[in-house]
């Protein structure tokens, strides 16, 4: 039986996820955000965050995020043969422009691969930017992407893993999500190093008047330090725009 955990989603959490998604789609030149708080709450996606602890007088701020989730896809290899797969997909990936080339992207990606028990070549990437493809080539030696008609990209080694092994892997990951929880889950709910939204986003954000129930997979949010001090002093904290 699945374990369902209720996680509070206050106004600041909604604003932070929306701020991340907004920054990502603008940086990539997409027509609209791929990641929003509303979409995230009703999905089984996982969101990973990376923080710069020294920002804002050591209060810190989130400077990047990465979102993944499994999808059933029909993909063709370099020979044109079509395969049905349900891989882990990289759905959104963004590091703030001022923090790029500082190791945050690699740190974020490595944390995701370790937690998901996955190799970079096993991912299907949704609409990757040239920067994203360059990142994968630099850090994981992935080249010659095989572009799909569904806007996903895979690499040649993606087809080396049999669909049976891949499905077993995904099933094991799903079972782990349903039956195991981090030991510090409840402490983490009170400890959230969220990205500080821009002044405009702070002015326009709408209050969330009720608690929201995240599904069990959203427990994978990477929570890295104490938010209480940050938000108790947020009036004095400079905003990253």
C-alpha atoms as a printed R data frame, in Angstrom:
    type eleno elety resid chain resno      x      y       z
1   ATOM     1    CA   UNK     A     1  0.000  0.000   0.000
2   ATOM     2    CA   UNK     A     2  1.381  3.379  -0.979
3   ATOM     3    CA   UNK     A     3  2.383  5.820   1.711
4   ATOM     4    CA   UNK     A     4  0.850  9.251   1.209
5   ATOM     5    CA   UNK     A     5  2.503 12.189   2.920
6   ATOM     6    CA   UNK     A     6  0.973 15.634   3.165
7   ATOM     7    CA   UNK     A     7  3.447 18.424   2.549
8   ATOM     8    CA   UNK     A     8  2.501 22.030   3.078
9   ATOM     9    CA   UNK     A     9  2.698 24.263   0.021
10  ATOM    10    CA   UNK     A    10  2.634 27.834   1.306
11  ATOM    11    CA   UNK     A    11  2.690 30.949  -0.782
12  ATOM    12    CA   UNK     A    12  6.475 31.165  -0.812
13  ATOM    13    CA   UNK     A    13  6.822 27.644  -2.233
14  ATOM    14    CA   UNK     A    14  4.359 28.380  -5.028
15  ATOM    15    CA   UNK     A    15  6.136 31.637  -5.860
16  ATOM    16    CA   UNK     A    16  9.561 30.014  -5.917
17  ATOM    17    CA   UNK     A    17  8.586 27.180  -8.265
18  ATOM    18    CA   UNK     A    18  6.838 29.678 -10.544
19  ATOM    19    CA   UNK     A    19  9.888 31.965 -10.456
20  ATOM    20    CA   UNK     A    20 12.185 29.097 -11.448
21  ATOM    21    CA   UNK     A    21  9.916 28.005 -14.290
22  ATOM    22    CA   UNK     A    22  9.541 31.561 -15.543
23  ATOM    23    CA   UNK     A    23 13.292 32.159 -15.572
24  ATOM    24    CA   UNK     A    24 13.888 28.850 -17.362
25  ATOM    25    CA   UNK     A    25 11.465 29.349 -20.222
26  ATOM    26    CA   UNK     A    26 12.650 32.916 -20.845
27  ATOM    27    CA   UNK     A    27 16.290 31.837 -20.909
28  ATOM    28    CA   UNK     A    28 15.512 29.054 -23.393
29  ATOM    29    CA   UNK     A    29 13.264 31.176 -25.606
30  ATOM    30    CA   UNK     A    30 10.257 28.878 -25.129
31  ATOM    31    CA   UNK     A    31  6.686 30.132 -25.708
32  ATOM    32    CA   UNK     A    32  5.691 29.482 -22.089
33  ATOM    33    CA   UNK     A    33  6.843 27.929 -18.822
34  ATOM    34    CA   UNK     A    34  7.321 24.162 -18.676
35  ATOM    35    CA   UNK     A    35  7.422 24.196 -14.881
36  ATOM    36    CA   UNK     A    36  4.783 25.814 -12.672
37  ATOM    37    CA   UNK     A    37  3.678 25.072  -9.131
38  ATOM    38    CA   UNK     A    38  0.230 24.026 -10.319
39  ATOM    39    CA   UNK     A    39  1.553 21.572 -12.915
40  ATOM    40    CA   UNK     A    40  4.086 20.201 -10.466
41  ATOM    41    CA   UNK     A    41  1.500 19.478  -7.775
42  ATOM    42    CA   UNK     A    42 -0.621 17.316 -10.072
43  ATOM    43    CA   UNK     A    43  2.307 15.422 -11.625
44  ATOM    44    CA   UNK     A    44  4.621 12.630 -10.514
45  ATOM    45    CA   UNK     A    45  7.700 14.631 -11.497
46  ATOM    46    CA   UNK     A    46 10.681 15.216  -9.229
47  ATOM    47    CA   UNK     A    47 12.255 18.613  -8.734
48  ATOM    48    CA   UNK     A    48 15.892 19.043  -7.698
49  ATOM    49    CA   UNK     A    49 17.244 22.371  -6.454
50  ATOM    50    CA   UNK     A    50 20.749 23.746  -5.943
51  ATOM    51    CA   UNK     A    51 21.586 26.552  -3.547
52  ATOM    52    CA   UNK     A    52 24.306 29.170  -3.217
53  ATOM    53    CA   UNK     A    53 24.673 29.407   0.554
54  ATOM    54    CA   UNK     A    54 26.690 32.626   0.516
55  ATOM    55    CA   UNK     A    55 24.107 34.773  -1.283
56  ATOM    56    CA   UNK     A    56 22.275 37.552   0.576
57  ATOM    57    CA   UNK     A    57 24.524 37.805   3.619
58  ATOM    58    CA   UNK     A    58 24.730 34.012   3.964
59  ATOM    59    CA   UNK     A    59 20.959 33.593   3.971
60  ATOM    60    CA   UNK     A    60 21.332 31.822   0.637
61  ATOM    61    CA   UNK     A    61 19.164 31.439  -2.445
62  ATOM    62    CA   UNK     A    62 18.316 28.747  -4.937
63  ATOM    63    CA   UNK     A    63 20.239 29.366  -8.152
64  ATOM    64    CA   UNK     A    64 19.111 26.451 -10.304
65  ATOM    65    CA   UNK     A    65 16.752 23.528 -10.665
66  ATOM    66    CA   UNK     A    66 16.201 20.360 -12.616
67  ATOM    67    CA   UNK     A    67 12.964 18.443 -13.226
68  ATOM    68    CA   UNK     A    68 12.608 14.791 -14.278
69  ATOM    69    CA   UNK     A    69  9.840 12.263 -14.745
70  ATOM    70    CA   UNK     A    70  9.110  9.014 -16.608
71  ATOM    71    CA   UNK     A    71  7.231  9.158 -19.921
72  ATOM    72    CA   UNK     A    72  6.119  6.521 -22.397
73  ATOM    73    CA   UNK     A    73  7.784  7.378 -25.724
74  ATOM    74    CA   UNK     A    74  8.194  5.998 -29.213
75  ATOM    75    CA   UNK     A    75 11.747  6.792 -30.277
76  ATOM    76    CA   UNK     A    76 13.769  5.878 -33.341
77  ATOM    77    CA   UNK     A    77 17.442  5.004 -33.382
78  ATOM    78    CA   UNK     A    78 20.041  6.192 -35.891
79  ATOM    79    CA   UNK     A    79 18.935  3.422 -38.279
80  ATOM    80    CA   UNK     A    80 15.314  4.522 -38.248
81  ATOM    81    CA   UNK     A    81 14.049  1.584 -36.192
82  ATOM    82    CA   UNK     A    82 11.277  2.580 -33.782
83  ATOM    83    CA   UNK     A    83 11.357  1.508 -30.128
84  ATOM    84    CA   UNK     A    84  8.793  1.923 -27.377
85  ATOM    85    CA   UNK     A    85 10.408  2.986 -24.109
86  ATOM    86    CA   UNK     A    86  9.440  4.488 -20.757
87  ATOM    87    CA   UNK     A    87 12.656  6.281 -19.848
88  ATOM    88    CA   UNK     A    88 13.430  8.844 -17.231
89  ATOM    89    CA   UNK     A    89 13.113 12.184 -18.992
90  ATOM    90    CA   UNK     A    90 14.893 15.446 -18.364
91  ATOM    91    CA   UNK     A    91 12.000 17.902 -18.590
92  ATOM    92    CA   UNK     A    92 13.506 21.192 -17.432
93  ATOM    93    CA   UNK     A    93 17.010 22.317 -16.463
94  ATOM    94    CA   UNK     A    94 18.104 25.825 -15.547
95  ATOM    95    CA   UNK     A    95 20.898 27.609 -13.686
96  ATOM    96    CA   UNK     A    96 20.716 31.370 -13.195
97  ATOM    97    CA   UNK     A    97 22.796 33.220 -15.778
98  ATOM    98    CA   UNK     A    98 24.962 34.851 -13.112
99  ATOM    99    CA   UNK     A    99 25.831 31.442 -11.625
100 ATOM   100    CA   UNK     A   100 26.586 29.479 -14.782
101 ATOM   101    CA   UNK     A   101 30.057 27.981 -15.308
102 ATOM   102    CA   UNK     A   102 30.455 27.767 -11.544
103 ATOM   103    CA   UNK     A   103 29.807 24.053 -11.097
104 ATOM   104    CA   UNK     A   104 26.194 24.315  -9.960
105 ATOM   105    CA   UNK     A   105 24.790 22.566 -13.024
106 ATOM   106    CA   UNK     A   106 27.133 19.600 -12.636
107 ATOM   107    CA   UNK     A   107 26.418 19.386  -8.912
108 ATOM   108    CA   UNK     A   108 22.681 19.408  -9.600
109 ATOM   109    CA   UNK     A   109 22.893 16.839 -12.389
110 ATOM   110    CA   UNK     A   110 25.088 14.474 -10.397
111 ATOM   111    CA   UNK     A   111 22.708 14.599  -7.428
112 ATOM   112    CA   UNK     A   112 19.801 13.704  -9.706
113 ATOM   113    CA   UNK     A   113 21.627 10.809 -11.387
114 ATOM   114    CA   UNK     A   114 22.667  9.400  -8.033
115 ATOM   115    CA   UNK     A   115 19.200  9.621  -6.526
116 ATOM   116    CA   UNK     A   116 17.462  8.254  -9.629
117 ATOM   117    CA   UNK     A   117 20.056  5.461 -10.027
118 ATOM   118    CA   UNK     A   118 20.462  6.449 -13.648
119 ATOM   119    CA   UNK     A   119 23.205  7.137 -16.201
120 ATOM   120    CA   UNK     A   120 23.192 10.287 -18.307
121 ATOM   121    CA   UNK     A   121 22.941  8.315 -21.576
122 ATOM   122    CA   UNK     A   122 19.722  6.651 -20.365
123 ATOM   123    CA   UNK     A   123 17.853  9.946 -20.271
124 ATOM   124    CA   UNK     A   124 15.490 11.272 -22.892
125 ATOM   125    CA   UNK     A   125 15.782 15.074 -22.967
126 ATOM   126    CA   UNK     A   126 12.799 17.240 -23.792
127 ATOM   127    CA   UNK     A   127 13.639 20.074 -26.202
128 ATOM   128    CA   UNK     A   128 17.247 20.532 -25.073
129 ATOM   129    CA   UNK     A   129 18.895 23.874 -25.733
130 ATOM   130    CA   UNK     A   130 22.310 24.085 -27.343
131 ATOM   131    CA   UNK     A   131 23.700 24.898 -23.893
132 ATOM   132    CA   UNK     A   132 22.173 21.739 -22.486
133 ATOM   133    CA   UNK     A   133 23.611 19.596 -25.293
134 ATOM   134    CA   UNK     A   134 26.991 21.252 -24.781
135 ATOM   135    CA   UNK     A   135 26.789 20.509 -21.064
136 ATOM   136    CA   UNK     A   136 26.075 16.823 -21.721
137 ATOM   137    CA   UNK     A   137 28.924 16.593 -24.208
138 ATOM   138    CA   UNK     A   138 31.402 18.299 -21.868
139 ATOM   139    CA   UNK     A   139 30.606 16.386 -18.695
140 ATOM   140    CA   UNK     A   140 29.282 13.041 -19.982
141 ATOM   141    CA   UNK     A   141 30.877 12.729 -23.451
142 ATOM   142    CA   UNK     A   142 27.450 12.475 -25.103
143 ATOM   143    CA   UNK     A   143 27.552 13.485 -28.756
144 ATOM   144    CA   UNK     A   144 25.616 12.936 -31.993
145 ATOM   145    CA   UNK     A   145 22.133 13.376 -30.504
146 ATOM   146    CA   UNK     A   146 19.299 11.470 -32.168
147 ATOM   147    CA   UNK     A   147 16.473 13.993 -32.503
148 ATOM   148    CA   UNK     A   148 12.918 12.694 -32.328
149 ATOM   149    CA   UNK     A   149  9.730 13.938 -33.953
150 ATOM   150    CA   UNK     A   150  8.239 14.416 -30.470
151 ATOM   151    CA   UNK     A   151 10.967 17.022 -29.686
152 ATOM   152    CA   UNK     A   152 12.865 14.678 -27.386
153 ATOM   153    CA   UNK     A   153 16.539 13.905 -27.901
154 ATOM   154    CA   UNK     A   154 18.338 10.681 -27.030
155 ATOM   155    CA   UNK     A   155 21.865  9.420 -27.615
156 ATOM   156    CA   UNK     A   156 23.095  6.240 -29.270
157 ATOM   157    CA   UNK     A   157 23.874  4.451 -26.003
158 ATOM   158    CA   UNK     A   158 20.237  4.968 -24.966
159 ATOM   159    CA   UNK     A   159 19.307  1.943 -27.073
160 ATOM   160    CA   UNK     A   160 21.893 -0.337 -25.474
161 ATOM   161    CA   UNK     A   161 19.681 -1.013 -22.461
162 ATOM   162    CA   UNK     A   162 16.888 -3.512 -23.055
163 ATOM   163    CA   UNK     A   163 13.327 -2.308 -22.401
164 ATOM   164    CA   UNK     A   164 12.835 -5.145 -19.889
165 ATOM   165    CA   UNK     A   165 15.738 -3.990 -17.738
166 ATOM   166    CA   UNK     A   166 14.666 -0.376 -18.076
167 ATOM   167    CA   UNK     A   167 11.083 -1.127 -16.983
168 ATOM   168    CA   UNK     A   168 12.354 -3.151 -14.019
169 ATOM   169    CA   UNK     A   169 14.507 -0.229 -13.039
170 ATOM   170    CA   UNK     A   170 11.601  2.203 -13.201
171 ATOM   171    CA   UNK     A   171  9.385 -0.174 -11.213
172 ATOM   172    CA   UNK     A   172 12.033 -0.479  -8.508
173 ATOM   173    CA   UNK     A   173 12.340  3.304  -8.380
174 ATOM   174    CA   UNK     A   174  8.574  3.682  -8.067
175 ATOM   175    CA   UNK     A   175  8.447  1.099  -5.287
176 ATOM   176    CA   UNK     A   176 11.204  2.930  -3.426
177 ATOM   177    CA   UNK     A   177  9.224  6.169  -3.653
178 ATOM   178    CA   UNK     A   178  6.101  4.513  -2.242
179 ATOM   179    CA   UNK     A   179  7.676  2.645   0.645
180 ATOM   180    CA   UNK     A   180 10.621  4.715   1.822
181 ATOM   181    CA   UNK     A   181 10.846  8.256   3.089
182 ATOM   182    CA   UNK     A   182 13.880 10.332   4.076
183 ATOM   183    CA   UNK     A   183 14.636 10.094   7.795
184 ATOM   184    CA   UNK     A   184 14.653 13.865   8.059
185 ATOM   185    CA   UNK     A   185 11.460 14.412   6.049
186 ATOM   186    CA   UNK     A   186  9.565 16.185   8.784
187 ATOM   187    CA   UNK     A   187 12.537 18.354   9.694
188 ATOM   188    CA   UNK     A   188 12.874 19.206   6.029
189 ATOM   189    CA   UNK     A   189  9.331 20.518   5.842
190 ATOM   190    CA   UNK     A   190 10.431 23.340   8.125
191 ATOM   191    CA   UNK     A   191 13.728 23.863   6.325
192 ATOM   192    CA   UNK     A   192 13.447 25.166   2.774
193 ATOM   193    CA   UNK     A   193 16.203 27.218   1.064
194 ATOM   194    CA   UNK     A   194 13.992 28.636  -1.653
195 ATOM   195    CA   UNK     A   195 14.914 30.976  -4.429
196 ATOM   196    CA   UNK     A   196 14.100 34.573  -3.639
197 ATOM   197    CA   UNK     A   197 11.705 35.825  -6.357
198 ATOM   198    CA   UNK     A   198 12.145 39.112  -8.128
199 ATOM   199    CA   UNK     A   199 10.471 42.256  -6.801
200 ATOM   200    CA   UNK     A   200  7.903 42.120  -9.612
201 ATOM   201    CA   UNK     A   201  7.075 38.503  -8.844
202 ATOM   202    CA   UNK     A   202  6.725 39.343  -5.154
203 ATOM   203    CA   UNK     A   203  4.254 42.095  -5.967
204 ATOM   204    CA   UNK     A   204  2.203 39.974  -8.356
205 ATOM   205    CA   UNK     A   205  2.126 36.723  -6.450
206 ATOM   206    CA   UNK     A   206 -1.254 35.597  -5.108
207 ATOM   207    CA   UNK     A   207 -1.676 34.205  -1.592
208 ATOM   208    CA   UNK     A   208 -2.362 30.514  -1.229
209 ATOM   209    CA   UNK     A   209 -5.022 30.170   1.456
210 ATOM   210    CA   UNK     A   210 -5.122 26.434   1.824
211 ATOM   211    CA   UNK     A   211 -2.679 23.638   2.316
212 ATOM   212    CA   UNK     A   212 -2.003 21.534  -0.751
213 ATOM   213    CA   UNK     A   213 -1.299 17.826  -0.855
214 ATOM   214    CA   UNK     A   214  1.733 16.935  -2.919
215 ATOM   215    CA   UNK     A   215  1.795 13.383  -4.182
216 ATOM   216    CA   UNK     A   216  4.382 11.065  -2.719
217 ATOM   217    CA   UNK     A   217  7.024 11.612  -5.373
218 ATOM   218    CA   UNK     A   218  7.272 15.313  -4.589
219 ATOM   219    CA   UNK     A   219  9.082 14.341  -1.379
220 ATOM   220    CA   UNK     A   220 12.239 14.314  -3.515
221 ATOM   221    CA   UNK     A   221 12.538 18.078  -3.388
222 ATOM   222    CA   UNK     A   222 16.148 18.777  -2.510
223 ATOM   223    CA   UNK     A   223 16.093 20.812   0.705
224 ATOM   224    CA   UNK     A   224 19.471 22.068   1.706
225 ATOM   225    CA   UNK     A   225 19.264 24.427   4.758
226 ATOM   226    CA   UNK     A   226 17.176 26.369   7.223
227 ATOM   227    CA   UNK     A   227 14.585 28.646   5.603
228 ATOM   228    CA   UNK     A   228 13.070 30.008   8.759
229 ATOM   229    CA   UNK     A   229 15.836 32.526   9.320
230 ATOM   230    CA   UNK     A   230 15.778 33.492   5.661
231 ATOM   231    CA   UNK     A   231 12.070 34.199   5.541
232 ATOM   232    CA   UNK     A   232 11.853 35.768   8.988
233 ATOM   233    CA   UNK     A   233 14.352 38.320   7.678
234 ATOM   234    CA   UNK     A   234 13.130 38.469   4.110
235 ATOM   235    CA   UNK     A   235 12.314 42.182   4.268
236 ATOM   236    CA   UNK     A   236 16.034 42.907   4.581
237 ATOM   237    CA   UNK     A   237 17.181 40.347   2.003
238 ATOM   238    CA   UNK     A   238 18.230 41.644  -1.438
239 ATOM   239    CA   UNK     A   239 16.373 40.058  -4.327
240 ATOM   240    CA   UNK     A   240 17.991 38.211  -7.194
241 ATOM   241    CA   UNK     A   241 16.277 39.398 -10.348
